[in-house]
Amino acid sequence: MRHSVFGRKLSRTKNERRRLLQGLARDLIFRGTIRTTISKAKAVQPLVEKLITRAKKNGAGSIIAIKRILSNKETEKLLFADAGTRFKARGSGFTRIVRLGPRVGDSAETVMLQFVDERVVAEVVKPPKTK
């Protein structure tokens, strides 16, 4: 019976599962969208939601927890930058799962896990040169 059992095993050991979820979370934050199976997407979605919520708080404990999970400086900087701009107005529900259909090789259900809001790009517009 599965009474009070949290999470999905994904047919992996504890360390393999931790590394898999780290990699998926890192790729999602860096690229903005990933294509994976439905079980992996459902397993990594709560992790990413919690990372974004912690990044929005931006406290010392939050920074340490995010560094422990992501362990990639570029992705950490990108997450903190997005938390201040991209996810500022949204309280929760930062990601969505879009079903794509079965995969050709093994007929596994594939999905696209992506962020709901688009990345905010601030560009400085230079005035035209006058003679």
N, C-alpha and C positions, 0 to 999 in steps of 0.2 A: 504494500500500500504506500501511497505517496503523501501521507499526512504530514503537513508542516515541512515539506521538502521544498527548498527555494532554488530556482534557477534550472537551467537545462544542461545536461551532461555533454551533448553533442558527440557522443562516442569517443571521448578523449579523456586523458588523465587531467588532474587538476592544473598542472603547469602548462600542458598543451592548450587547455581551454582558456587559461588566463592570457597566454600569449596570442591566441587566436582573437580573443575579444579586444586586446590591446591593439593589434594590427588593424582590425576592422574599424575601431574607434578612431585611430590615428588617420587612416585613409579617408574616412568620412569627413573628419574635420578639415583635412588638408584639401581634398578634392571637391567636397560639397555633395557628392553623390557616389554611391557604390552599388554594384550589381552583385547579388549573392543569393543564397537560398533563403527561404522564408524562415526556417528555424534559426539560422544564424542571425538574420535581421531582427527577429523578435528577441533574441538573446542580447544583442548589442544595443538595441534601442534604449532600454532603461539606463544603461551605463552612460551613453552619450547625453541623455537628458539630465542626469545627475551631474555630469561634468560641466555642462553649460550653466546649470543653476549655481554650482559652486563658483564658477568663473564670474558670474554676475555679482556674487557677494564680495569677491576680491579681498578676502582677509588672509592673514598669514597661514592659518590652518588650511584654507581652501587652496592656496598656492602649493603647499606641500603635498596635499592629497592629489592634486592634478598632476604634479611632477612625478609622483609615485606611479600613477596609472599610465600616463602618456609616455614619459621618459624620452621626449624629443623636443628640443628647445624651439625649433621652428614651428611645430604644431602648437606648442604651449602659447607662444606669442600670438599666433593666428587666432587661437581660441579666446584669449583675453581681449584682443582687438575686436573680434566679432561680438563678444559678450557686451561690450560697451556700445556698439552701434547697431548691429544686425538683430540682436535678440533683446534689445532694451525694452521695447514696448510689449513684448510677449511674456506672459507669466509662466506658461508651460506649453507643451505640445510643439516642440521645436522641430521634430522630425516627422516624416510620413513614410509609409510603405506603399509602394505602387506595384501591383502584381503584373508580371510580364508574360507568364505562361510557362509551360514545361521546357526544360533544357533538352537539347537534342540528344546528347549522349546517354544520359541515364534517366531522363524524364522527371528530374527533380523540379519542383515548383520554384521558379526564380522570381525575384522581386528586385525593385530598385528602392534603396533606402536613401532618402534625400532630406535636406532641410526645407522647411516650409517657406521661409523668407529668403530672398535673393541676397547675395553679398553686396554690401554698400561700398561703392567705389567713389572716393572723393577725388576729383581732379581739379587742379588749379587752372583756371582759364586766364591766359595772358591776353592783355589788350593788344590790338594790332598796332604795329609801329606807325607813327605819323612822321611825315617829312617836314 
